[in-house]
Amino acid sequence: MYKYEKVIGLEVHVELSTKSKIFCGCSTEFGGRPNSKCCPICMGMPGTLPVLNRRVLEYAIATGLATGCTIREYSRFDRKNYFYPDLPKSYQTSQLYLPICYEGSLEIEVDGIKKKIGIHEIHMEEDAGKLIHDQDDEFSFIDYNRSGVPLIEIVTKPDMNSKEEVIAFLEKLQLILEYLGVSDCKMQEGSFRADINLSVRKKGQKELGTRTEMKNINSFKAIGRAIDYEAKRQIDLLEKGESIEQETRRWDDANGISLSLRSKINAKDYRYFPDPDLPPLVVDKDWVDEIRKRQPELREEKIQRYMKEFKLPEYDAKILTSSKYLADIFEKTVAISKNPKEVSNWIMIETMRLMRDRQVQVENITFSPENLARLIELVEAGKINRTIAKEIFELIFDEDIDPEVYVKEHQLGVVDDRDLLIKVVQEVIRDFPDSVTDYKSGKDKAFKHLMGQIMKRMKGKANPVLVNELLRSELEEL
């Protein structure tokens, strides 16, 4: 295999986070009773006329701007004709000849090496329905709820040569889309999925090999496995003197193999022609400039700002910006507590620990920044110690409780009663004479042991600074 290199291009399908479909007013909400979110327009009934959802065009332009694309001032929709049960119109409304965005790029970094991946185009289109097969393979059912959900398809150039580069590109693209707010990018719900166009060739060879396409893979692990398998399959065929057939294949992740679906169809076979029901799009330059001005701060900009404004280490900044959800929680909490490093620690350590323990995805975090900020303020004011704070944070994470109310109701506040603490200190000194003797002889561990015994009797609620002061004072008097 060392004689060969992979050549990989991607077609990334992204469902947009609009409330209604691309050409009608039906809901795009995921799930629901089958065939309950469709109408004569998205079902392609005769006599119906589609109307473009303006927000779809806006999201496509925003994505193009964020990926360095040129925005086409004049574009149009085309009909892509093919016959398949989940396509009720027997054609898909897409863009072939004049896509809305073209000639962009994203820079990725793998193992410290930066590389620019070209984006050939971004076009708008509608999603198809969904086929549901029964377990005995005797029947297939069709749910048209997804039919007409707006998509953008991001088509790269064949600039990637490894699964690591592919995943780096997809992760960066996914974050851009999330930061833009154009898609939730939930791969498990099919709103972010990729087709992999892969060929192999001998190293040093300029001509591209014959490629295959693996359709709609919706997890990064599956994408990595599919690339490894398909590259090996093609290399094995070439080593045997056999040829690669240009075809579309299905990735079977359960069995770790790709299976042939059909011979690869070229654009001519789809009989593309301009859609007669949709007028051409003329995009006003001033509108594009307005969208550009509204573009949010993306990850790379946030990293630099966090390091400069909040004085955070680069490592912290990268972790906090690895998800828009985490970044939002961080910024909202900092706005209340005014302590960026402390907020960063609670998110990076305790929040991420509980996410792992509870198997919660970051987008499903339910606690409010206000309650996290209140908890941090309680610790900083010395009203609770960190051990108790961590226990309370678990309740905040699970139930979003108000920490101030909880501390008051359960009497968890730090004890500052000098008379009470002196009494406990004296009891411990009396009960552990050997430790007192060791301390007097210069053994520091003995002092820590006495401190531990006091905190144990106070159930961890004593003010440690005050306990330290009182213990030293009592010992000095002996």
N, C-alpha and C positions, 0 to 999 in steps of 0.2 A: 504493500500500500504506500510505502514511502516514495515510490516513483510518481505518484499521482497527486493532484491537488483538486480540491472541491471548488466549484464556482456556484455561488448561490445568490439568487435574487428572491425578493419577497413581494407578495401581494397581501397587504394587511387590510382586513375589513373591519371597519369601526362603526358600530351603531351609535348614532348621535342621541344626546340627551334632550331631545325636544319632547314636548308634551303630546304633540300630534304627529301623524305620519307625514311622509314627504309630499304627497299630492292630495291628501284628504284630511278630515278632522278627527279620524279615529285615534283612540288612545294608543300610545306606545308602551304603556306600563307592562312590565314583564309578568308573565304568568296569567292566571285567570282561566275561566271556563273556556275550553276550545271553541274557536270560531265565534267568540262573543265580541271581538274587537275588530270587526271588519264591516265594510259597506260595499255598495255597488261599484264605487270608484276603485278601491284597492283590490276588489275581486275581479276587476276588468270587465264589468258587464257592458254590453253594447249600448251606445248612446250616452255614456258618461264622459265627462271631461275633467282631466286632472288640473290642479292649480298648485304651483310650486309654493312650498312653505318657505317664506323669506328667511326664517331662522336657520334653515338647513344651509342656504347659500352663505349666510353670515359665518356659520361655524366652519364651513369649508374654506372660506377666505382666511379666517383667523388661523386655521391649521397651516395653510399655505404660507402665511407670513411668518409663523413660528418656526417653520422648517426651511426658510430661505428661498421659497418658490417665487416665481413670477406669477402675478395674478392676471389672467387673461381678461381683457376688457370685453371681448365678444366671445361667447361660448354658446353651446346648445346641447340639447339632449338627443340621444339616438335610441332606436329600438334594437335590442339584441334578441334575435329570434331563436328560441329553442323550445322543445316540447318536453315538459317534465311535470309530474303530478303536482308538485308544490308551487308551480308557477301558473296561477289561474288564467293569466292573459295569454299564455304561450309566448310571451316576450317579456324581457326585462327592460325597463327604462333606465338607461345608463348614459355615459358620455364616452365616445370613442375618438371622434375626429377633433373635437375642440374641448378638451377637459378644462375645468376652471383654473387649475394650478399646474405649473410645469417647471422643470429644471431647478430643483432645490437640492439640499443635502443636509446631513447630520454628521457631526463628528463624534466618533466613539473612541473609547480607550480600553484596550485589553492588554493585561500584563505590562502596563506602563507605556504601551505603544499606541499612539493616536492615529486614527485613520478616518478619512472622509468617505461616507457612503452616499452615493448619488441617489436622488429621488427623481425618477423619470416624470411622474405626474401624480396628481391627486384629482380624482373625479367623484362626482356625486352619482348615486344610484339608489334603487330601492331593494330591500331585502326580499327574499322569497319566503314561502311558508315553511312548515316543518312536517316532515314525514315521521310517523311513529309506527314502528314495526312490532307486531305481537311476538311473543316468545317462541311460538311454533313456526314463525315465518310463513303463516298461511294468509295473513291479512296485513295490510298497511292502512293506517289512518292518517288523515291530513288535517292539520291545524293551521288555518290561515291568519291567525292573530298577528304573526310576525310579518305577513305579506304587506309590503308598503312601508315598513319601518325604514327611516332614512339611514343611508350608509354613506361614508366616504371610503374610497379604496385608495390606499397609498401604495404606489407601485415603485419599487426601487430598481436601480440598475444592478446588474450582476457583479457587485463589488465585494461580496463577502466570501471568505474562504474557509470558515470554520464555524462550528456551532457556537463557540464562545462569542464570535463577532455578531452572529445572528441574534443571540440572546441579549447582548449588550445594546444592539440597535433597537430591539423591541422594547427593552426596559426603558431606554431613554425616550422613545416615542410614546410609550404608555404614560410616562410621567408628564410629558409635555401636554398630552391630551387631557390628563386629569387637572393639571394646573390651569389650562385654558377653560376647563369646565364644559368642554364640548361632548364628553362621554364619561360614563362611570368606569369604562374599561374592565368590567367584570368578566373575566375569561370563562368562569364557570357558568355564566348566563349567556355566553356567546356574543357579548357586545365588543369583544376584542379577539380576533382570531386571524390566523395567518395561513396562506398557501405558500408552500416552499417549492420554488423552482430550482432544481439541482442537477448539475452535470459534473462529470469528472474529466480531467485531461492530464496528460503527462506533463510534469513540471518542465517549464521552458516552452511549452507549446502555446502558440498564440490563438489558434482557432478554438472556438468553444466546442465542447462535446455535445452530444444529443441530450437534451434535458427531459426530466420527468417533473410532473407537478403533483405534490401531495396536498390535498384539500383540507381546509378548515380545521387546523390543529389548534386546540385552545388551552394548552398549558406549556410552560417553558420546559418542563422536564420531558414532556412528550415530544416537543420540537427537537430537543437535543438527541433523544433516542432515535427519532425518525431520520435525522440527518446522518447519524452514524450508520444506521442500518442501510439506508438507501445508497449511500456512497460505497459501502462494502459490496452491496449487491451489484452495482454497476461495474466496479473494479473487477469483481470475480468474473463477470460476463466478458469483459474486455480481455482478461488474462486467458480465457478459454478460446479467444478468437471470435467470439460472438458479438453481435451488434446490440446497441441499446435502442429500444423502441420508444419513440416519443409518445407518451401517454399520460393520462391522469390516473393517479393511484390513491388509494385510501389507506390511511395509517391505522392499523389495528394495535392500539396501545396495550391492550390486555395480553396479546400474544407476542408483541414486539416485532411485528412484521408489516410490510406494506403490501397491498394487494392491488392488482390491476382493476380499474373501473371501466375505462374506455380509452380508445385511441385519442390522442390530443387533438382537439378541434382548433383550427386556425380561425382568425377573425373573419375570413371570407365565408366560412361555413355558417357563421351566425347571421349572415344576410343583414348586416347593419344598414340602417338608413335613418335620416333625420326624422324625429318624432313629429308627425303633422299636427298633433294636438297641443304641443307646447311651443310657445314662441321662443326665438333666440333670446339669450340673456345678454344685456348690455349693462356692464357694471360701471357705475359712476366712480371716477377716480377719487372724488372728494369723500365718497362713502368708504372706500378702501382706506384712505388716510384716517378717517374717523375710527374705523375698526382697529387700525394700527395703534392709534393713541390710547385705545381702551385695553390693549393687550396687558394681561397681568404680569407680575414679576414671575419669571420662570426659575427653575431650580438653581442654575448656575449663578444667577443674580442674587438669589436669596443666600446662597453659601457665602458669597463675598460680603453681603450686608451683615449677616450674622457675625462674621468674624470681625468686621469693622465696628459696627454699632453696639453689639452685645459683648464683644471681646471674647468670643467663644473660640476654642481650638477648632481647627479645620475638621478634625474627626467628628466632634459634636455636631458641627454645622452640616456635615454630609449625612449623618444619621437622621437628624431632625428634618431634613428636607427630602429624605428618601421616600416620603409620602406626603401628599398635599394635606391629608387629614392630620398627620403628626405636626406638620408645620403650622396648621391653623390652630391646633390645641396649644402649641408652644407660644405662638404670638399673642393669642387671646389671654393666656395665663400671665405672660410677662406684662401685658398692658395693665393688669390688676396688681400683681405682686411686686413689680419693678425689680425682680431679682433673676436675671436671665440664667446665670449658671446654676442656681438652685432648681429652677424650673427644668432646665436641661437634664439635671441629674435625676429628678423624679420621673421624667418621661423615659430617659434612656435606660434607667436601671429598674425601677419598680413597675412602671407601666409595661415595658416590654417583657419583664419577667411574668407578669400576670397574663399578658397576651399569650405567651407560650403555655403557661399552666392551664389557662381556661380554653385554649385553642380558639381564640377570638381574633378575627381579622381586624386590621386597623380601622377599616371603614365602618366597623360595627361597634366601635368604642362608644359608650353612652354617657360617661361621666362628664360633668360640665367643667370648663376652665375655672369658673367661679369657686367651685368647691375645692379644687386642687389648690387654688391661690389661698383660700382660707386656711387650709391645712398647713401650707408653707408658712403663713403668717403666725399660726399658733406655735409652730416649732421655733421660729425666729424670736418670738416674744418670750420664749421660755415657759410657755403655759403647758406644753406637753413635751415629753422627750421623744427621741426618734424611734425608739422601740414601739411605743404606743402609736406614734404617727404612722408607722408602717402597717400596723394592724388596722387602724382606722382607714388607711388608704385602700385596703382590700375591700372594705365595705363601700367606699366611694366608687371604686372600679365596678363593683357588682351592682350596687343599688343607687349610686349617686346621692348618698346621704349628705346632710349639712354637718361638717365636722364640729363646728362650734356647738350646735344643739346636742350632738351625740356626746361630746366631752362633758357638757354640763349635766345631761341626764344620767350618765353613767359614772359621774364623779371621777373622771380620769385625769383631771388637771394636775399639774406638778404641785407637790406639797412644799410650801415655803414657811411653814409654822416652825420657828426657831426652837420654841420650848419643846415641841413634840420631837423634833429631830435631835436635839441635845439628849433627850431621854433615851432615844434609840441608840445613839452613838455610845452613850455611857454603858448601856446594856451589852452592846457588842464588845466593847473593851473589856468588860467584866467577864464575858463568856469565852473570850479567846485570848487568854493571858500569854500563850506561847507566841502568837502573832505580834502582840505588843512588844514582847522581849526581842523578837527578831527585828522589828522595826527600829527599836532602840539601838540595835547593833548594826544598823545600816542596811538592812535588807529591804529593797524597794518593793519586792513582791508581797511582803507582809502587809504593806499599806493598801495595795490593791485588793488583797484578800479581805481586809477589814471593810473597805469600801463596798466590795461585792456583798458582804453579809448585811450591811446596812440597807443597801438597795433591795436585797432580797426580802428583808423584813418589811420594807415599805412598798413591796410589790411593784418595784420599778418606777414609782411615782414621785419619789423624792427629788428635789432640785439637786443635781449632782455637784454643781458649783458650790452651793451652800453646804452640802454634806462634806465636801472636801475641806472647806474652810473650818467647819466645826470639829471634824475629826482631828485635823492637825493641831488645832488649839487645845483640844482635850488631851492629846498625846504629849504635847509640850509641857503640860502642867504636871504630868506624872513623874 
